[in-house]
Amino acid sequence: MKKPIDKISTHGALSNLAFMARKVKENDKRLLFHMPLPMIGGLGIAVLGIFIPKIIIDSLTNNIPLGNLIIIIAAVALGLTFSQILLTYSSRKIEGRSMVTRISLTSLWMRKTILTDYENITCKAGQDKKRKALESLESDTSGTEVIITESAQTLKNIGGILIFGGILGFMNPYILLLLAAGAIINILVSRHALKYEQKHKDEYISIDNKLYYLREQCVEIDNAKDIRMYSMSEWLIDMFESFIGQRYKWHKKVEYKKYVPNVVDSLIIFLRDGLAYAYLIYQVIKGMPVGDFALYLGAIAGFSVWLSGLSDNMSEIKRCSLQIDNLRDYLDMEDKTNRGKGLPLPKNEELPFSITLKDVSYKYSESDEYTIEKMNLHIKKDEKLAVVGVNGAGKTTLVKLICSLLTPQEGEILINGTNIGEYNIREYQSLFSVAFQDACILSFTIAENVSMRPKETSDITLVNESLKRAGLAEKVDKLKSGAMTYLNNIFTDEGADLSGGEKQKLILARALYKDAPVLILDEPTAALDPIAEAALYDEYAKMTKGKTSVYISHRLSSTRFCDRIIFIENGEILEEGTHAELMKKGGKYAHMFEVQSHYYKKEMEEAL
């Protein structure tokens, strides 16, 4: 059954409080010991505070000896001092230790982001969930930290309500009911603003996502040149300020919704406390002792403070609970791939393996059209397959499907006849060395970028060999620290920068270092000059020896190195065969080759 759009919480405040209690227990058990201490300290201060006037008045009216009065006041002062120290100490401890739990949950968020299915975080819905979840973790005002401090305050306020309520109940239970009823009405009215905020939350999350994107693009070093050369600064600033304005307008809407509850709250407090004080004055006229009057006066004022505090606590806990909802929804996001025990990977004698696609279809969540549709493809063991086609034909999507980064909505993918879903996802992906065109380049050492491991566990000999085979050794050898040189200047002041072509060679070296049974190269020569491209073709024959390999390229001259070529258009295989067969056929492949040939054919022939 579809959930109502105005449902405030996915899990509920109590469930989220229990969730946070478990996380506190897992990460900082001592925090649980500190939680009730603010209540003890706060109640000590409050109770002694309302009894001091009564004690002094009763002592003076009953002619208690001055020495005894001094002793009583000293004892009360000592109690107040101890209570204040306990309150201050425990509150600071809770504030400090609550950060530990928030940071531990940030680690869970990061693990989920890194380990969850690739398509979970690349689709718009997944990106929105990720951003909403991060909102609960970003600072000490975020839900996962504030809910802990608010829970401690709630215990203190509940304790105050019970004690002060007992005092007022002894005086007149109707006064107690009057004060409690006002607080309940305020809580119910406050829920209106909270429901509005949650119901329309996707509106401001969409704006926040745009702000986040603009901020990231503006500080991205690779964008700095274009921003300046194309005078984009005013455009970007205007756009950023426009989104800031939209965010502010949304914030004003929410604050306006809170305005009415605040006015109602003020009126309720005025009526509630006014009636209570009127009753107290009436009792004095009837003969109530002055000391009792002072005690009950303080109790009414204190009870109102405890009630208001509890009302604020509940509103803040509800706000925090909504953020924790988003975090839990993200952490609970389902993974389609096999994360448990899988079949053993193919043995050495079974390598290299074949790859088969049977009626495979895939479309992205934001699209109504299939990127790959009803595709049937068999890649033989030890075959070098070229995948060509215009941009957007589905080439990279095909590779992601084979690598189990994406899961087909229809059909199945098999290796050596076994469905890839039968394997553990991490073990399965260890079978592939992939050089994506837009691969990750980290601001770590060159060695770590090649091995994708900490430098302490990297095989430096293999790193250098991989750099040499990829054509990057000459560049690296000139660097002061060689392969141990950091890229960029984030971790050091002596980092190195690589050109676009050098980055592609680094990515190729990474694939060589992994040396997996299947080699996939996605546009590996896009940023290379013809000479470097020709050298890569020579190396490609060595790289693919004894491996099943897939080569994606829009430069059709490179495909002649492959055993077979498939030409993809609109997610379907239109043509397949060798270079010579496809040229003889005179179809779309041949036409594209002829169109391209006058740009690079001569250069390729000279390079070879």
LUMTIVEX-240928 format. One record per residue: residue in one letter; x, z, y of N, C-alpha, C, CB in turn. Coordinates in steps of 0.05 Angstrom, whole numbers, plus 5000, padded with zeros to 4 digits. Glycine has a CB too. Layout:
BEGIN
aXZYXZYXZYXZY...
This chain:
BEGIN
m501750004976500050005000501850005025498150255000k501149845044502749825068502450075085501849575085k504750165095504650405112503550345139507550525114p502050535151501050485178503350475198499150715187i503050295218505350255236505850485254504750005253d503850665257504350895274505151145259501850955290k505851115233506751345217509351445230507151265187i509351705235511651815250514151825233510952095260s513851915208516251965192516051845165516652265189t518351745155518451635128518551855107520851445125h520252055112520652265093519252525100523552315089g518852575126517652825135519753015144515952945113a519053185164521053365175522053565155519753515199l520353675138521253865118523153745098518853985103s522553495090524353355072527053305085523153085063n527053235110529553185124531153435129529053045151l529753655134531153915136532453995110529154135145a531053945088532153995061534553815056530053965039f534353565064536553375061539053475076535753095071m538653565101540853665117542053925106539953705146a540254095095541154345082543054285059538854515073r542254075043543953995020546653895030542653785003k546653745052549153635062550953855074548653415083v549654055087551154285097552454435074549354465114k550854475053551954625029554254475016549654665009e554054205016556154045004558754045020555253755000n558454055047560754015064561854265078560053815084d560154465081561054705096559154935090561054645127k559555065067557855285059557855515078558655385031r560155555092560355775111558355745134563155795122l557555505140555655455161552955595154555255155166l552255585129549755715120549756015126549255675090f552156135124552456425130552056475160555256525122h552856285177552656325206549856275216554656145220m548256125202545656035212543856265222544155885191p543556495207541756705216542956895237540856875193l545556865242546857055260545857035289549857005260p545356795300544156785327541456925329543756485336m539956925308537357065308537857365311535757005282i539857475296540457755297541357835325542557835276g543257675335544357735362542257695384546757555368g540757475382538757425403536557625403537557145399l535657705379533557905378534458185387532357935350g537058235381538158495391538058505421540958525381i538858295434538858285464536058305474540158025474a534158155462531458145472529958405469529857915458v530258525445528758775439529858995456528958845409l532459025457533659235474532959185503536659245471g532758925512532158865539529458955548532458565544i527358935530524659015538524259315535522558865522f525959445519525659735515527259895536526659815487i529259775549530759925569529060035592532959745581p527259865604525559975626523860195616523859755637k522660175592520960385581522560645577519660305555i524960615566526660855561527360995587529260775546i528060845607528860965633526461095646530160755652i524160945647521761055660520761305646519460845660d520761295618519861525603521761765607519561455574s524361705609526261925612525862055639529161815610l525461895660525162005687522462155689525261785708t520362045678517762185681517562435663515461995673n519162445642519062675624521362875630519262585595n522962825652525063005660527163055638523963265669i527962835624530062855604532762905618530262595586p534463085608537063145621538662895626538663345604l540062895649541562655656543662585635542962715683g544962785623546962725603545862575579548262985593n543462665571542162525549541362235556539662675540l540462205581539761935591542161755591538561955619i544461865600546961705601547761615573549261865614i547461805554548161735526546361515515547961995508i543761545521541861335512542561065524538961415519i543061065550543660805564546360695553543960855594a548260865548550860775537550460655509552861005535a548760775493548260675466546860405467546560875450v544960385486543560125489545459915499541160155509a547259985519549159795529551059705507550759925552l551859885490553659815468552259625449554560075452g549659675444548159495427547859225439545359615421l547359215465547158955480549758805478546359005509t551958945482554658815481555158695454556859015489f554658855433555058755406553258515400554458975385s550758535408548858305404549758055418546058385413q550758095443551657855459554157725446552357945488i555957895437558357795423557557635398560358015416l555757755382554857625358553457365364552957815342l551757365384550357115392552256905401548257175414t554056975418555956775429557756665406557756895451y558856845390560656765369559256585349561757015354s556956665339555556515319554556245330553156675308s553656235355552655985367554955785369551456035395r557255875377559555695380560455605352561955835394k560455775332561155705305559255485294561255945287i556755525299554755335289555055065303551855435294e555555075330555954825344558454675334556254875374g560554825329563054695319562754595291565354885321r561554765273561454685245559254475240560854935229s557254455257555254245253556453975256552954285273m558653955271560053695274561253605248562153715296v562153795231563353735206561253585188564253985191t558853685188556753555172556153275183554153725172r555953245210555452985222557652785215555253005252i560152875215562352695209562252615179565052835216s561552805162561352745133559152535129560852995117l556952555144554852355141555752085153552252455155t557352095173558551845184560151705163560251905209s561651865147563151755125561351625104564851975112l559051755099557051635080556051365091554751825075w555451365118554551125131556550905128553951175161m559150975132561250775130561550665102563950885140r561450855082561550765054559250585047561551015035k556950645056554650475051555050195063552050595062t556050195088556449945102558549775088557449995131i560649905077562749755064562049665036565249925063l560449835022560049784993557349654987560250044979t555349675005552749554998552949254995550749635020d550849144983550848854980551348715006548148764968y552848505005553648345029551148265045555248105021e549148165031546748065045545148285057545047895026n545548535049544048765061544848805090544649015045i547348755096548348805123548748555140550948955122t548248315128548548075143545847965153549947855127c543648055140541047975150540248145174538848005127k538348045190537548185214536348455208535548015230a534648465187533348725180535448935173531448685156g537548845158539649025151541349115175541448905130q541848935193543349005218541749205235543948755234d539149165236537449355251537549635238534549255253k537349635212537449895197540150035202536949855167k542249875201544949985205545150105233547049765201r544149965253544350065281542650315285543449845301k540250315274538550555276539850795263535750495263a541050745239542350965225544651075241543250875197l546150905254548450985269547651155293550050745279e545251115304544251275326544151565320541451175334s543851635294543651915286546452045283542151945260l548551895288551251985281553251955304552351835258e552451825326554351735346555651965363553051545365s554252185368555352385385554152665378554652325415d555052865393554053135387551153175396555853345401t549952975409547152995416545452835396546652885444s546652725375545252575355543752755335547152385340g541852645322540052805305541352965283538052625293t543352855270544552995247546053245256546452815233e546853265281548253505290546253695305550553435309v544553575321542653745337540753885319541153565357i539953765297537953895279538954155267537053705257i541654175264542854415254542754635275545754375245t543554575299543454775320540554855327544854675346e538754655326535954715332534754885310534354455335s535654855285534555015263535355305267535654915236a537855345276538755625282537155745304541755625289q536555585325534855675347532055735338534855475370t531055565319528355605309528155875294527655375290l530155935278530156195264530056425285532656225246k531656395306531656605327528856625340533756545348n527656405347525056405360522856515342524356135370i523056445316521056545297521356855295521356415269g523856945293524257235292523157375316527257295289g523657255340522657375365519557385366523657215389i518357165356515457145356514257365338514456875346l515557405314514557615296514757895307516057595269i517157955319517558225330515858275355520458265336f515958085373514458125398511458095393515357915419g510757925373507957905366506958165354507557675346g508658295338507858555327507358765349509958655308i508958755370508658945392506058885407511058925412l505558625412503058555426500558595409503258265436g500858545383498658595365497858885364499358495337f499859055367499259345368497659415393501859505366m498359275415496859325440494059205438498459205464n493858945431491258815429491658545415489958765457p490558515391490958265375489858015389489758285348y487858055407486757825421488757695440484157905436i490457865452492557765469494457585453494157995483l495057675429496857525411495557255404497357685385l493057255398491657005391491556815415488857055381l491156925438491056755463493756615467490356925487l495856765465498456645470499156435448500656865471a498556505423499156315401497456055403498556455374a494956075411493255845414494355655435490355925421g495355755457496555585478498855425467497355755502a500555555451502955425440502155195421504755625425i500055245404499155045385498054805400496955165366i496454845421495454625436497654455448493554725459n499754585458502054445469503454275449503954645482i503754375425505054225403503553975396505454405378l500854005394499153775387499253565409496353865383v499253645434499453455456502153305457498953595484s504253455451506953345451507353125430509053565448r505853145408506152945387505352665396504353025363h503652645416502852385426505152215436500752415449a506952345452509252195463511152125440510652365484l511452305421513252255398512252025381513652505381k509752005376508551795361508951525375505551845355y508551525402508951285417511851185415508251325446e513751365417516551295416517251175389518351545422q516351295368516951195341515550925335516251395320k513050905344511550665339512850415352508650695349h514050455375515150235390518250235389514250245419k519350375370522250405369523750145365523050595347d522549965350523949705345524449555371522249535326e522749605392523149465417525749545430520849535436y526449795430528949875444531349835425528850165453i530849845398533049785380533949495384532249835351s532049315388532649035393534349005419530148865395i533649155440535149145464537949265460533749295487d538049485445540649615440542449435424540249875424n541349285405542949095390544248885408541248965368k542748795427543748595446545948715464541448475464l545448955473547549095489550049135473546449365499y549749225448552049275430553549015426551149385403y552148795421553448535417555048445442551348315409l553748465465555048385490557548555495553148405514r557348815491559648995495561948915477558849285490e561348865451563448785432564748525440562248775404q563148325448564148065456565948085481561947865459c565148255499566648275524569348405520565048435545v569648585500572148715496573848585474571749005489e572748375461574248235441576448075453572348045425i578948135444581348005456581147705454583848115443d580247605431580147315426578347175446579347255398n576447315458574647195477575647205506571947335476a577747355511578647405538579347145552580947595538k580646955538581546705551579146545560583246545531d577146505542574846345549573246465572573146295524i572946735571571446865592572646805620571347165587r575246805621576546755647576646465654579446875646m577346295635577746005641575045875647579045865617y572845975636570245855641568546025660568745815614s569846215674568446375694565846495683567946205719m566046615660563646725647562947005656563946715617s564747135671564447415677561847485690566747505694e561047335711558547405725556147365706558247225749w556247155690554047105671553747345652554546845656l555947425640555847645621555047905634558647675607i556147955658555348205672552448205679557048245697d551447985689548547965696546848005671547947685708m547647885649546147915624546148205615547347735602f548548335616548748615608546948795625551648705610e547048745652545448905670542448855666546248845699s541748605658538948545653537948705629538648245647f539548715608538848875584538749175590540748815561i540649265607540649545616538049605630543049605634g537149415647534649455661532249465642534249225681q532249295622530049295602530049565587530349065583r532449655581532649915566531650145584535549965558y532250135609531450345628528350345630532750305656k527150095632524250085634522950195609523349785637w524150145586522950265561523250565562524450145536h525450665572525950955573523851075592528751015583k523250945614521251045634518451055621521250865659k517850865604515250865590515051115573514950615573v517151175558517051415541516951665557519551415523e518451675579518351915596515651955609520551895618y514351735615511651755627509651865606510651475636k510051785581508351885560508852185556508951745533k511252285562511852565560510852725584514852605557y510252585606509452715631506852865628509252515654v504852735615502252865611502453115595500352665598p503953105571504253355556505653575572505853305531n507453505589508853705606506953835626511253575620v505153675638503253785657501253965642501653555671v500353875619498554035603499854295595497653885577d502454275587503954515580504054715603506754445570s504554615627504754795650502054935655505654645675l499854785653497254895657496555105636495054675657i497255045611496755235590498255495594497455115562i500855465601502455705606501255875629505355625612f500455735650499255885672496756035664498555685695l494955905650492456035641493056255620490555835629r494756185601495456375579496656635590497356245559d498856605605500256835615498656985636502956755626g497056835652495456955673493357145661494056745690l492057045640490057215627491257465614488457055606a493657425602495057645589495857855610497457555574y496857765633497757955654495258095666499357815676a493157945669490658075680489758295661488457855683y489758245635488958455617490858695618488958345588l493458645622495358865623494859035648498258755623i494258905671493759055696491159225692493358855720y489259105679486759255673487259505657484759075658q489059495638489759725621491259935638491459645598v492859855657494260045674492160195691496259905692i490260045701488160175718486660385701486159965728k486360325675484860505658486560745649483860355633g489260745656490860975650493260935632489161185638m493960685626496260635609498860745622496660325604p500560885607503060995618504760765629504661145596v506260835650507860635664510060525645509260755689g511160695628513260605610512060395590514360835594d509660445580508360255562507759995577505760365550f506860015602506359785618508859605620505359855647a511159735626513659585628514359455601515959775637l513959595579514559485553512759245547514159705531y510159275551508359055544508658815563505459145545l509358885588509958665607512258495598510458785635g514358635589516658485578516058345553518958685574a514258465536513558335511511958085515511958535493i510158085535508557845541510357625551506357905562a512157695570513957495580515857385558515657605603g516857575542518657495520517257325499519857735507f514757405492513257255472512756965482510557395466s512156945507511656675519514256505517510756695548v516556635522519056485520519656405491521456665531w519156585472519556515444517756285436519056765426l515156295444513256085438514155815449510456155447s514955815475515855575488518355465474516355615518g520055655467522555575453521955455426524355815450l520055575411519355455385518055185388517455645370s516355155409515154895414517254685419513154915437d519254755436521454565442523054515417523254685464n523554715401525054685376523654485357525354955361m521054515355519554335337519554045346516654435334s519254015373519353745384522153615379518753745414e524253775384526953675381527553625351529053875393i526653805334527153755305525653505296526154005289k523253465306521753225300523252975309518953225312r524352985333525952765343528352715325526952805372c529752925319532052905301531252805273533453175298s528952895264527952805238527552505237525352955231l526552395259526152105260528751955258524652025286q530852055271533451935268534551965240535452065288i534152195228535052235200533552065181534852535192d530952015187529451815172530951545171526651775184n531751455194533151205196535751205180533751135225l537151425181539651455166539151445136541151715173r537151595127536451605098535451335089534451825093d533851195105532850935098535250745094530950815120y537250765111539550595108541250665083541350615134l541650925079543251015056541750945030543751315057d539150935031537550885007536950585003534951035008m538050415021537550125019538450024992539049975042e536649884979537049794951539149584949534449704939d540849614929542849404922541749254898545649534916k541848984900540848814878542948784856539948544888t545448794864547548744844548048984826550148674859n549348934804549849134783552049324793550649004756r551349574798553249774807554049964784552049934830g552749934761553350114739555249984719550750194725k554950074694556749974673555949694666556550154648g557849514665557349234659558849144634558049064682l558348894627559848784604562848764610558748504597p564548774590567348744595567948464606568948784568l569848444624570548184636571848014614572548224659p571747744619572947564600575847644594572847274610k576647624569579347684561581247464569579547744530n583847524568585847324576585547054562588647424572e584947074535584646824520582146664528584546884490e580346794543577846664551578146554580575546854551l580546574591581046484618582546224617582546694635p582146044638580146074659577346024647580745864682f575346094662572646074652571045864667571146344654s568945784654567145584667565045734684565645414646i563945594703561845704720559445514720562845744750t557145624715554745454713552445564730553745444683l551245384746548945454762546545304749549245374792k544345464743541945344732539645384751541445474704d538645164762536345174780536545394801533745214763v538845414813539345624833538245544860542345684835s536645734871535645694899536145944915532545634898y536845904940537346134958536546054987540346224957k535146245000534546215028535046475042531646115033y536046465066536646715081534046835091538446645105s534047095095531547245101530247145127532147535102e531847045146530746965172529846675171532846995193s530146535148529546255147527146205128532046095138d525645995134523445915117524245695097521045825133e526645585102527645365085529945455068528445125103y530145335044532345405026534945275035531645304997t537045425035539745315040540845185015541645535050i540345304992540945184966538345164951543145344950e537644934940535044904926535344764900533044754944k534444914879534344804851537044664844532044604849m539244794850541844674844542644724816543944784864n543544514803544744534776547544434778543044374755l549444594769552344524772553844664749553444604800h555644514737557344624716560244564724556744504688i561744784729564644754736566244824711565444944760k567644634701569044664675571444854678569944394664k572344954655574745124655577044954665575245234627d578645074682581144944692580544704709582844874669e578044674718577344434735577844494764574444354731k578844294778579144304807576744154819581944194817l574944304831572444184842572544194873569944334832a571943964885571743954914568743944922573243704925v568144104942565344114952565444014981564144404950v564143794986564143675013561343635023565743415013g561143585049558543545062558743615091556343705048v556743545106556743605135556343905139554543445149n556843995163556444285169553544355165557244345198g553044585153550344675147549144565121548544605169a550844425106549744305081549344515059551744095071g550744745062550444965042552945015026548244895023k555244905035557744935020558645225018559944765034t558845365041559745645041557645825027560245745069t555145765030553045915016553445894985550245825024l554145654976554645614948556945794938555345314942v559045804954561345974947560446264946563645934966k558946354965558046634966556246704942556546694992l554746514933553046554910554846584885551046324906i556746414882558546424859560046684858560546184859c560846784882562347034884560547284883563947044910s557947244881555947464880555847624906556547654857l556547484928556047604954553147574961557847474976l551947364951549047314954547847304926548547054970t545247384924543847374899541647164901542647654891p541646974883539646754885536746864881540146544864q534846754896532046834892530946704867530346754916e532046474859531146334835533646244819529246104842g533346214793535446114777537546324769536845884791e539646234756541746424748544446284749541146524719i546546454751549346364752550646494728550746444779l552246334713553546434689556546374690552246314664i558146544677560946484672561346494642562946684687n562446284631562746264602560146324587564946454592g557846244600555246274588553946534592555546224559t555146734606554046994610553147024639556047214603n550647124643549647164670551347364685546647264669i552047294710553947464725552747734731554847324750g550147754730548848014735549448214713545847984738e550448124691551148304669553748454674551348154642y555248374694557848494700557548694724560048284706n559248894724559449074747560448904770561349314742i559148934794559648754816562548764825557848834840r563749004826566549024836568448904816567249314842e567848944790569548824769569348524769568848944741y566848434773566448144773567948014796563448084775q567748124820569048004844572048014842568048144869s573148184824576048184820577047924807576948424803l575147764797575947514784576447284803573747434765f575947334829576147114849578147174871573347074862s579846974876581546974900580246774919584546894893v579346874941577846714960579146714987574846804963a579646474998580646455025578446345043583246275026f576846525055574746435073575946345100572746665077q574546155112575546055138575446265159573845815147d573346445158573046655178573746925166570146665189a575846935150576647175135577547395154578847115115c577547635143578247875159581247895163577248125144i582147915188584947965195585048245208586047745215l586348435196586448705205588948765222586348905182s588748955240591049025257592949215242590049155283f593349155216595249305200597749135197594049375172t599549205179601949055174601248785161604049205157i603048595164602748335150602548375120605048145157a604148555110604148615081601448715072606348815074e600248895088597649005081595548795083596949245099n595748605102593848395104594048195081594248245131v596348175069596647995046595648135021599647915043s596548385016595748524992593048644993597748734986m592048695018589548845022589649115008587148675012r591949235010592449504999594249655018593849484970p594349925017596250075033599049975028596050375028k600749975048603449865045605050015024604949875071e604350275019605750424999605250314971604950725000t602950194967602250094940602449784939599450184932s603449664960603749374960606249284946603649264989d606149074931608548954918609848774939607748794892i611848874952613148724974614448464965615248904988t615548474941616748224930614548004927618048284903l612248084916610047894913608947814940607948014895v608848004959607947934986609647714998608048185004n612347754997614147555009613947284994617047665008e613647294968613347054953610746904960613347114922s608647054964606046934972606246815000603847144971l607646955018608046845045609646585045609447055063k611646585027613246345025611646105015615746395006r610046154994608445934983606345845002607146034957a605346025019603345945039604545815064601746195047g607245815066608445685089608745865113606945445096l608646125109608846315132611346475132606446495132a613046445111615446605109617346565132616846545083e617646325142619546275164618846425189619645975170k616246435194615246585217615646885214612246535222v615046985190615147275185618047365184613847345158d619847205174622647285172623947325200624247075156k622847195220623947215247623047465261623146975263l621047595250620047845262621848075256617147905252k622048265274623948485272623548645246623648675296s621048695239620448855215619448685192618449065222g619648425194618848255172615948295165620548305148a615348315139612648345130611448615137612548315100m613148795146612149065155611449065184614249275149t611448835197610648815225607548835227611548545237y606748995246603849025251602848785267603249285266l600348715262599048505277597548635301597048335260n597848515324596648615349597948885357593548655346n596949005377598249255388596349495387599049205417i594649505367592849735365594249985354590449665347f595949945334597350165321600350185330597250135291t601249995345604049995354604249835379605949895332d606449875394606949715418608649465411608449885439e609449435387611149205379609749025359613749315367g607148995361605648825343606048535349602748885345a605448365329605848075331603147945332607547965308d603047705344600647545345601147295328599847465374l599047205315599146955299597346745311598347015270s598146505309596546275318594246235298598146015322g592446045304590245995286591245885259588345795298g593145705260594245595235595745805219596045365242e597145975233598646195219596746395206600546335239k594546445219592546615207591346495181590246675227q590946235182589946105157592046115135589245805163k594546095142596646125122596746415111599346045133l596246605128596146885120593946935100595847075144i591546815106589246835088589846705061586746715101l591246485062592046345037593946515021593346065043a595846645035597746825021596347055008599846935042r594147145020592547365008591347274982590247445028a590247024982589146924957591246884935587746654962l593646804944595846764924596747034913598246624938y596847234930597647504921595747614900597847704945k593147584904591247684885591447544858588347654896d591947284859592447134834590247164813595147214822a587747134822585447164804584946914789582947244820p583346924767582846694750581446464765581246774727v579946524786578546314801579646314829575446354800l580346084839581346054866579345894882584145914866i578446004905576545864922577745854950573846014923l578045604960579145564987576945435005581645384986d576245585026574145495044575345385069572145725050e575445115072576744985095579445095101574945015120p581345095082583945215086585745065105585345245060t585144815112586944665129585644605157587544395116a583544745163582044685188583744725213579644865190a585644915212587244965236590144875232587145265243l590744715212593444635206593944345217594044635176d596444295224597244025232597543855207599844025249p597743595210597843415186600243475168597943135195i602543555179604843605162604443855146607343645180a603444065159602844315145600644275124602044535164e598744095131596544045113597543895088594343865127a599343705092600543565069602143755051602343335078a603543945063605044135048603244315031606844315066l600944375043599044545029597844395005596744635048y597444135007596343984984598343994961595843694992d600943974967602944004946602844274933605743954957e602544484949602444754939599844794924602644954961y597744654932595044694920595144624890592944514934a596644414883596844334855598144564838598544074852k600144704851601444924837599545164835604045004851m598145214857596445454858594245434837595145474886t593245204832590845174815591545134786589244944824k594045134780594845094752593845334735597945064749g592345274714591345484696589045634708593545674690k587745534729585545674742583145474745586345784770t580845594747578445444755578445464786575745554743s578145244800578445254829576245094843581145154838v575445194866573445064883574745024911570745224885y574544784920575844714946573744604965578244504941i573244744986571244655006572744535030569444885016s571944295038573344165060571443955073575944035051h571843925099570443705112572343475116569243795140r574943515111576943295112577043165084579843405120l575742945082575242825055577842715043573242605057s579942665059582442565047583642765028584442505069s583043025032584143235015582843244988583943505028t580543124985579043154960580242994937576143074964r581942804943583142634922584942794904584642404934f585643044912587243214895585643344873588743424912c582943324875581243474857580343294834578743584872d579543434812578643294788575843164793578543474764r574243304809571543214813570643294841569543324792i568843134853567843194880564843194878568842974901i563643394892560643384895560143374925559343644882f558243204932557443174960554643304963557242864968i554543514981552143674985550843595011552743974983e548243585010546643545035544043695032546143235041n543343855052540944015052540644175026538443835055g542844285017542844464994542544334967540544654997e542744074966542543924941545043754936540043744941i545643714911547943544904546943254903549143624876l547943094922547042814924548742624907546942724953e551442684908553242514894555442684880554542304913e556542584858558842724846560442514830557942954827g563042574829564942394815567742434826564042104816t569542264818572242264830572142124857574342134811h574342144871574542014897574141714894577242064911a575441594874575241314870572441234862577241224848e571141394845568441324836566441334859567541524814l566741534876564841564899565341344920565141834912m567841264923568441054942567240784932571441024947k567540744906566440504894563340494895567340484864k562140734894559240754895558140674922558341034888g559740724943559040644970556740804982558240354970g556441054974554241224984555041385009553341414963k553941615011554341785035557241885036552442015036y558341945013561142035013562941815024562042114985a562641575014564241355022563941305052563541105006h561441315062560941275090562341485107557941275096m562141745099563441955114566541915113562742225103f567541835091570441795089571341575107571241725060e569941355109570641135126570541215156568740895121v568441375162568241475190570541645198565541635194q571441815179573641995185576441865183573542225166s576641665167579241555159580941465183578941335140h579741345203581341235225582541465242579641045242y581441705238582541935253585042045240580442155257y585042055213587242195200588542055177586242465191k587441825170588541685146591441615149586841435140k592141505172594841425177596741665177595041275204e595841885190597442135192597842245164596042345210m595742245147596042345120597942185104593242345106e597841915106599641745091602541795100598941455096e603041835126605741885136606742155126605841875167a604842355126605642625118606242635088603442825124l604842465072605342465044607542275036602742385029
